[in-house]
Amino acid sequence: MIFLGKNLNIFSNSMFEFHDITQAARVQQFTLDLRNGQIPPRVAPDFNDRQGYPVFNFYAPTAYWISSLINLVGFDVINSLKLSFLLAILFSFVFSYLFLRIFFDFYPSLFGAVIYLTVLYLPADIFIRGNLAEVWFIALLPLALYFIYHNSQKSKPVNFILGIIALSLTFTGHNLLSMIFIPVSLLFILILKNKKVNLISFILAILLSSYFLVPFLLENHLTIARETAAKTNYQDHFLCLNQLWDSPWGYGGSIPGCNDGMPFKLGKLQIIFAVMGIVILIINVFKKRKIPNLLITSYLLLLFVVSLFMTLNQSQFIWRLFSPVLGVFQFPWRFISLSLIGIAFFSGLFWNSLKIPYKSSIMIIFTAMILFINMKYFQGKTINKSTYEKKYLSKEFIEKKAASLIPEYFNKDIQIKVKWGQTAIEQIGNLITLFAFGLLGIMFFNELLWKKNKTSTN
C-alpha cells in the first residue's frame, strides 16, 4: 500500500494536479465551518465573493468530514487531502478483504482485496480526476455490504450500530452513486435472511443521513444543478467495450467516441481472473455442484454485469427509457465504481475454487506481480506543494474562482451573489438526524447496561 501511495507522501514537498481543482478549497472551507460551529457545514462561506455558496448542502459530505477532521488534527489542507486519498486506498483494501473473507479462505480473500485496490479506475479517480467523494464511496461500499451480511446471520448490537454508521457514510458518500447504492443495498438486504434487523438498520441509516439527503432531494430544484447536468450529454460519454480492456493512460477528459483523453481500462489481469471466476461458477452450475452462497454470488454477478453494461453504447436504450433519472448521471462510465466489488469477488472465487499444489505460493506471486505491474499508475502530474497552494488555496481563487468552477449550485433566480442561510428544510434534515443519533445512543447505552447487569449477575 505504501508503494501505491508514494505520491501521497505527506512528508514530500510535492502535490499532484487533477481535474477537480476545487477539492483543496472545499476541504479548507468545510474545516472553516467546523471551526465556526456550523455543524453540519452547509455553505462555503468565502466562496462567491464571500457571499457564501451552498456546495456542502448539495455535495455528498462523507469525504469532507474525513478530510477536514484530518485537517483539524493539525495537518495542513494539502496534506489532509493527500492523507485522505491515502486512507481511502488503505480502507479499500481492508474493507474489501473483510467482505471477501466471509466467503473465501485467507489467501483468495487477500488476492481479491488486492484486485479491488488495483482495478485501474481507482488510481484514475485519484490521480487524474481527483474525485475525493467517489474514491471514498469505493472504499466504503464493501464495508456496508460486510455489515449487512453479518447482521443477516447473527445480529450483535455492536455490529448493528456499526452497520448503521457504515450505511449512512456510504449513503452520503457520493451524490449519484449513493442514490443508486440505496436500492442496490436494499436488494442485498432482501435476498438475505433476518431481513427485519437489516431493514431497521437501513431505515435508521437513511434517518442518520437526513441532514444531507433531505435538503439534497427537496432543495435541488432551487439550484441550476439539473440544467447544468443536462448540458453534459450522457450520449457523448458511453464507452466502447475495448476501452475496458485497454485504453491509453492520459490526463485528459472524457470526449465522444472511443478515444478519450482519460483511461477507462480495468486492468488485463484483473479482468482475466474475474472472468475465470465467472467461468468456474458457470461450470459448477451446469454440473449441478453445490454452490455456497448462491444468492449472494448471483447478486454480485448481476451487479458486476449490469454496472459494466451500463457504461457501454449498447445500453443506450435503457438510458433513453429512464432518461429523466439517468440523464443527471452525466457520465455512464461512473457505473464502473459499482462493478469493482464483483471483479474482486470473482477473482477471489477463482482461486478459492482452484485445487492445485502450492496454491498459496502461486497466489502470493500473482499478488506481488499485480501490485508491481499496477504501481506505475498510482501517480499523478506532480507540482511543487507551495505552487499548488498559491494556485488553488489563494484568497483570490477561493473568493473569486472556486464557485464559478462548480456553478451548478447557484440559485436559479440569482446566480451571481446571494447570501445563503439555513432553511426550514435543512433544519428538518438536522432534526431527523439528531433523532436517529438519539436512537443509536439509547441502543448503545442499553447494550452497555445489559452487559454490566449480566456481569454483575455472573
N, C-alpha and C positions, 0 to 999 in steps of 0.2 A: 504494500500500500504506500510505503514511503517513496518508492521509486516512481509510482504512478502520480504522486502528488508533488514532484520535485519543483514544479513551477509555482506551487502554493506554499513554499517555504516562507514562514513569517520572519525568518532571520535574514532573508535576502533583501537587497536594496532594489528589487525589480518587481514589476507587476506585468500583467498581460492585458492587451486590449481585446474587446469583444464587441458584438453588435449592440447590446443594450448598455449604452454608455451612461445611463442614469442610475445604475444599480448602487454605486457608492453614495451618491447624493440621497437616494431613498433610505439607505441604512442610516446615514447621518441625521436625516430628518425624523425618522422613526425613533431614534435614540433621543433626539431633542424633545419629542413629545413625551417620552417616558420620563425624562428628567423634569419636565414641566408638569408632571402629574396628569397628563392627558392619556388615560388608560380606559379602554383601548385607544391607540392612536387612530385618528380619523383623517387628519389633514396634515400635509406637509406645509408647515407654517411659513417657510421662507420662499417656497415656490411662487411663481406668478407675481413677481414684484412684491413679495412679502404680503400678498393679499390672501395667501393660503390656497391649497389645491388638494381636493379630496381623494388623492391617489390611494390612500390606505383604506378608504371606505369601499373601494371597488376592486382593489387588487389583493389577491389572497395573501394573508399576513404571516403564515407559519414561518416562512424563511426569514422574514424580517424580525420576528420575535427572537429567533435563534441568533441571527447576526447581530442584532442590537444588544442582546444580553451579553454576547462576547465583547462588544464594544464597551458596555458599562463596566465589565470586569476590569478593563484597563488597556485593552488593545486599541490601537488607532483604527480608523474606519477601513483603511485599505487592508490591513492585516486581519481585521474582523471579517472582511469579505473573503479573503483568501482562506482563513481558518474555517469559515462556514462551508465553502466548497470542499475543503479537505475532509471535514467531518461528514459531509454528505457522501463522499466517496467511501469513507470508512463504514458508515452505517448502512450503505447499500450492500456492502459485503456481509456485515454482521447480521443484519435483519433478513437478508435472503438466505443466509446459511441457517438461521433459526427456523425459517419456514420450511426449507428443504429437508432439514434434519427430522422433521415429523415423519417423513415418508422414506428416507433413504439412510444408508449407513454413513459413517463419518466421512470417508474419502469421496464418495459420489456427491454428498452434500457440499463438501468443500469445493469440489470441482464446479458444481453448478453455481455456487456463490461467486466464484472467480469469473465464470461465464457472464453472470448478471452484471458484474462490475465492469467487464471489458467489452461488452457489446458497444460498438463504436458510437452509438447515438449518445451515450453518456459523456465521453470526452468532447464530442461536438457541441453538446448542450452547455458544457462548462467553458471550453477554451475558444469556441467560435461564436456561439450565441450569447453566452453569459446569462442564461436563463436560470437564475437562482431558485425561483419558485418551482420550476419543472424538475430541477435536479433534486430538490428536497421531496417533491412528490414521489419521484422514482425511489428514493431512499426509504420512504415511509410506507409505501404500498405493501411490501411483503410483511411488514410488522403488523399492519392492520389485519391482513389475512391470517397471520400466525395466531393472533388473539381470538379471532372469530372461530378458528378451528378448535383451539384449546377450550374455549367456553362452550363449544358444542359437545365436548367429550365429558369433562367434569369441571363444572364452574366453581372455581375458588374465588372468594371475594376480591383478593388482590388482583387476580387475572381479569376479573370482571371490570374493576375500576381502571386498570391499565389499558384494557381493551377499549373502553370508552374514550380515554385520552388519546390513544393511538388513532382511533377512527376520527375523532374530532380534528386532530392535527392533519390527517390526510384529507378530510373534507374541506379544510381551509388551506390546503397546500398549493393549489393552482386553480385559477378561475374556471377554466373549461374542463380540464382533466378531472378535477374534483367533482364537478357536476356529473360527469359520466361515471365516475367511480361510485357515486351514491347508489345508482341502480345495480351496478356491477357487484358491489359488496352485498347488497340486499339479495341478489340472486344466489350468491355464495352461501349466505345465511339460510336461504330457503331449501338448498339441497342437502344441508346437514341436519343432524338430529338436534334435539334440545333447542328448538327454534325460539322458544319463549324467552330464554335468557338472552340470546343474541339479538332478538328483536327489541327487547328492553334496552340493551346497550346501544343499539343502533339509534333508537329514538332519543336516548339521553345524549348521544354524541351529536345528533342534529341540534338538540337544545343547547348544548355546550358551544356549538359553532354559530349560534344565532346572532351573536354580536356582529358577525360578518355576513352571514347568509341572509338575514332579514333585510338590511339596507341594500345589499348587493342585488337581491332579487326584486325588491319593491321600489328602489330609487334609481335603478339603472336607466329607466326610461327618461329620467330628467337630464341625463347626460347625452353626449353625441356618440357614445360607445358603439351602439348598433350601426349608426350611419358610417362611422369610421371603419368598422369591421366590414361593412358592405362594400367599401371601396377596394378592399382586397378580394379579388375574385378567386374563390376557392378552386375554380376550374383550372386556374393557371398553375396550381401547386400540387397536382397529383404526381405521383412517382411512376416511373417505368419499372417493371419487375427487375430488370438487370441492375438498377441502381441500388437495390437492397443487397445484391451480391458484390458489386464493385462500382465505385464511383470515385473520381479524383478527390484527394483531400485538399480542400481550399478554404479560404476565409471569406468568401463572397456570400451572396444571398440566394434565396430561392427564386427561380425565374420560370416562366413557362417552358415546357418541353422536358427533355431528359438530360440536359447538360447544365445542371445547376452549378452555381458558384460555391456551394457548400456540399459536404458529403452526406449521403444517407445510407452508406453501406453498414451492414451489421457486423461484418467480420466473417471471413470464409470458414474458419474452424468453428466458430460459434454456430453458424447455420448448419454445417455438416453434422455436428454432434446432436443438435436439436432434431434434425431430420432423421438421423439414425435412431434416436429415441422414439420418434413417432412411428417409424417402420417396425421397431420391435413391438410397440403397442398394437399395431395393426395385425402383425403375425400372431400375437397372443390371442387377439380377438377371434381370428379365423380358426385358430387351432383349439379354441374354446378352453384356453387355460385360464385359471382363476387370476383375476387382476385385482390386487388390493386397491382400495380407494378408487373404484372405477368411476364413481360420480364426480369426484374431485378431479381426476385425470381428464375426464370428458369436459368438465367445466374449463380447465386450463387450456385444453386443446382448442375449444371453441373460442376462448378469449384470445389466444395466440393467432388463430387463423383469421378470425373476424377483424382483429385490430390491424393486421398487416394488409388484409384485403381492402380495408377502408382507406389505405394510403394510395391505392393503385387507381389508374384510369378506369379499370373495369368496374369500379364501384360507383361510377357517376350516377347510375340510375337510382341508387339508394340516397345519394346526396340530393338529387333533384326531388325525390319523393318527400324528404324531410328537410328541404332547404330552409324553411323558416327557423328551424332549430340548428341544423348543422351549418348553415351559412355563416353564423357568427364565429364558427370554429376557425375560419380563415385558411388554415394550413392543414390539409388532410394528413400530412406526414407526422403531425403531433401524435397520432394514434400509435406510433412506434413505441411510445413510453409504456403503453398498456400491454405490449407484446413481450416485453423483456422477461417478465416472470415465467412466461411459457417457454421461452428459449432456455432459460436456466433450468426449469423443471425437467424438460425432456432431455436435456444434456445429462442431468443427474440420473434420470431414469435409464438412459442407455448404459451408463457404467454400472448402475446398481443391478441391472438385469444380466450383465455380461458375466459369464463363468469361464474365466481363463486363469492360468497360473500367473503369479506375480502381478495381479491386477493393481494392487495398491501402488507398487513401484512404477508401473506404467502410467497410472493416473498422475502421480507426482511429476513425472517427466513432462506429460502433456500440460499440466497446470503451469509448470515453470516456463514451458515453451509459449503458451498463450500470453502469459504476463510479459515475457521478453519481447514477443512479436508486437504486442499492442502498446508497449511502453512509449514508443515514439509518438503516439497520437495524444498522449496526455501532456501536451504543452501548447502554449499559445504564442502570439506575436508579442515578445517582451518589450517593455518600455521602462525607463527609469521611474522608480516609485515617486520621486518628487515631481517629475514631469507629469505623471498620471494625476497626481494630487492637484497640480496647477490647472490642468485641463478640465477635470471632472469634479473637483471639490472646491473650486474657487467661488467667491461670493457672486461674481458675475454669472457663472454657469448655473449655480443653484437658483438665483433670483430671476435671471433673465431667460435662460435657455431650457432648463430641465422640463418645465411644464409643457413647453411647445413641442418637445420631442415625444411626449406621450399625451397628445391633445384629446384623447377620447373621453376624458373625464371632465371636460369643461361643461358648464351648464348650457343647455340648448338655447336659452334666450340670451344669456350674457356670456360670451365665450372668451372675453379678454380678462376683465378684472371683476372678481366677485368675492366678497368676504364670506367664507363658509363658516357656518356654525352648526352645532349639533341639532338634528331634527328630532321630532317626536318618534319617527320610525326607528332611528338609531337608538334612542333611549329604550324603546320597546325591546330591541335586539339585546341591549345590555341587560335589561331586567330578566329576560328569559335565560340568558347565560348565567346570571347570578343565581337564579332559581336552580338551574342544573348543577352549579357548583355547590349550592346548599344541599341538594340531594346526595351528591357524591360525598360531601363532608359527613352527613348523617350516616351513610353506609359505612364509611371508613371508621368512624368512632364506634359504631355498633359492633364492627368486627373486632376492634381493639378491646372493647368491654367484654365481648363474648370470650375472647382468648384469655383475658385476665380472669374472668369468672371460672373458666374451665381449669386454668392453672391453680386457682385457689381451691377448687373442689378436689382436684387431684392431690 
